[in-house]
Amino acid sequence: EDGSADFDYTSTGNFDLTLRGLPASTGIVALDSGGQQLGAGTSDGSGTVTLTMTATGTNTAQLLTNDAPALSNLAPDGTTETDPDVQLSVDVDDTSFAKLGGDSVDVEFYDASDDSQIGATQTITSASTVTQTWTQTTNGNFDWYVEATDQYGQTTTSQDQSFTMAEPAPVLSNESPADGANVNDSPLDLSIDVEDVGLGDYDAVDVEFYDGSDNSQIGATQIISSNGTATVTWTDPDTG
């Protein structure tokens, strides 16, 4: 990695090149003077690597070590989330970003429950914070992880990260008629104030009124998209 050429070769097709005396268990990349990849592989415990060289013609190669991407600051982990649009994030770095030819890293987020990918693969070419929105439809506990693979085939997989989804339930208040009131109207207008932290953003609320004597629904279901008052007319309430 001193910036000078390590070897020249001429070929008319692909061939395997075995090199010895390199750092053990390390990603090794052969690049030309313009930073284009000629071959890549990972050395074994004795420092031996076999590279499949794919560039034909006469080429000058420089050898570089290639570390796997580094992952840090994964979030959320160990938190309770109230917004179903949960933003996952991770800081990704790679020592090869600054070397000859640079590097690119594919970053993928996964649902740890079934290893299905969350969102699309994102590719970065410099140290970056990568984010992905994971929308939840139910409350509960969720696990996720990240996988980062560089262009030379080195992969880093994070440990599972966990969070609890606890989107708050709607809050009801100011019911009318008030509990215990005596009324003599028929039909009878019922109303109640409904508040929900997600209204106007990610949530809508279905409001239904019921006759407590037989659990039959009074009127139609109302869908509200902002905090306010829901009302219904009870056409034939029983006396009592």
N, C-alpha and C positions, 0 to 999 in steps of 0.2 A: 504494500500500500504506500510505496514511496513515490508514486506518480510516474514511474518508468515502466517500459514494456517488460513483460516477464517471458514471453516466447512468441515466435512467429509460426504460422503454419499455412500450408496450401492444401486445399482439398477440392474434390469434385462432387462431394456429397456428405451426408451426415456421417459422423464417426464418434466412437466413444474414446475419451482421453482420460487415463488414470494418472493422478498426481498423488505423490506421497510427501510426508514431512510437513504437512500443513497443521494448523490448530485443530485439535480433536473436537468432534461433535459440533461443528460450526458450519454455517451456510457459506458456501464459496461461489463467487460469481466471476466469470471471465467476460470482460468488456473490451470493445475496441476503443480507439482513441476518441471517438465521438460519443462514447457512452452507450453504444448499442450492445445488447446482450449477445454473447457468442455461445454461452453455456452456463449452466448453474446446477448446483447439487449441494448435498450436506455431507461433510466428512464423517468418517466413523470414529470410534474411540482411539484408533491408532493414528489418526490424521490422514487417512487415505480417502480420496474422493474420486468418483468417476463422473465426468461431465459429458453429456451428449452435445457435441459441437454441431451447430446447425447452419453456420454461415459458410458458404462455399467460396472458392477463390483464395487469394492470398490475404491473410489477416494478421494483425498484430494484436496480441491479447495482453491485458493487464488483469491481474487477480486481485479481488477485493473480498474481504470477509463481509458477510451479510447477516446481521442480527435479525431475529424475529421482531415484529412490532411490539411496542410496549403499551400497555393499557393501564390507566389510572383514573381516579376520581369518578368511579361509576355511581350513578344516581338515577332513581332513588333506590336506597337500600335500608331496610329497617324502619321505614317511615309509614305513616298513615296518610293516604291521599283522599281528597274529597272531590276533586274534579276528574270525571271519567276520562278526559283527554290527558293521559299521563305522559309526560315528556321524559323519555329515557335519554341519558347522556353519558358520554365517555370521552376522556382525553386520550388521543392516539399519537404516539411519536415513533420514529424509526431512525436509527443512526445512519441508515443509507440515504435518507433525504438529502444529506449534505455531501455525499460522495459523488464521484464521477458518474454521470448518467442519471443521478437522482434515483428515486424509487416512487412507486405508487402502491397504495394500500387499499384493498377492498374491505369495507367494514360492514358487518351484517349483525343485526339484532335477532335474537331467537326467544321464543316462548319455551321455557324449560320443561313445561308439562308434556309437550309432545314434539319438541325440537322443530316446530314449524317456524319459518322466517317471519319476522315482523317487519312490514314495509319492504322497501326495495334496497338493493345493495348500493352503498355510497362509496365513491372512490376519492381519496385524498392524495395529494402530492407534497404536503408539508404538514408539520405538527398542527393538529386541529382538535377542536371539540366537536364531536359528531353527535347529533341528536336524532331522535325518532319518536314520533307520537304513537302511543299504543292505547287505543280507545277501548275502555271496558264497558260491558253491558250489564254486569252484575257486581255486587259487593262480595268481598272475600279476600283470600290471600293469593298472590301471584308471584311467580318466579321467572326470571329472565337472565340471559347472558349475552355476551358479545364475542364475535369471532372476527379477527383481523388477519388478512392474508396479503403478503406483499407480492410484487410482480415476479419475484424469484422463487416463490413457492414456500416461504417461511410463514407459519401460522401460529398465532397466539389465541387461546380461548380462555375467557375469564371464568372465574367461579360464578355459581348462580347468585343472583341478587334477588332480594325479596321486598315486597311492599304489601300493605293492606289497603284495599279499596273500601272506603266507607263514605259513600255519597249520602248526604243527610236526607232524611225523609221530609216531606212537606210538613209545615207547621200550620195548625188550624187554630183560629181564635175568633172571638166576638160573634158567637153563634146567635142567631135570632130566629124564633123567640129564644130567650135565655132559658137555661135549664131550670125547670120548676115553675115557669111562668103559667098563668092562667090566661087562655085566649078564647075568643068566641067567634073568630073569623073562619069562614069556609067559602070558597077555597082559602088556603093558608099559604102565605109567602114565607119560605124558609131561606136563610142566607148564612154564609160563613165566610170569614176572611182566610185566604190561602196565601202562604208565603213559601218560597222555595229558592235556595241560593243559586240554583242553576237556571231559573227561568230567564228567558231573554238571551241565553247563551247556548247551553247544550241540552237543556231539559224542557219538557212539557209535562203538565200534570193533568191526569184524568180525575174529575171530581164527580162523585155519585152520592146521591142522597137515598136513604133507606127508611122504610117503616120498621121500627124496632120490634113490632109485635109479630111480624111474620117474615122479616128480612126481604121483603119485596122492594124493588127499586122504585123510587119516586121520580118520575120524569126521565129525561134522557141524560146520558153521560155528557158532561161538559169538558172540553179540553181548553185549558188556559195556558197562555205562553208568557204571561207577566203577572207579578204579584197583584192581587186584587180580591174582589168579592164575588163569590159564586152564589147564584140564587136559583130557586126552583119553586114552582107553584104546586102545592099539595091539594089536589082537587076535592078529595073526599076523606079527610081525616076522621077517624072514629072519635066519638065522645069518650072521655076518660083519660 
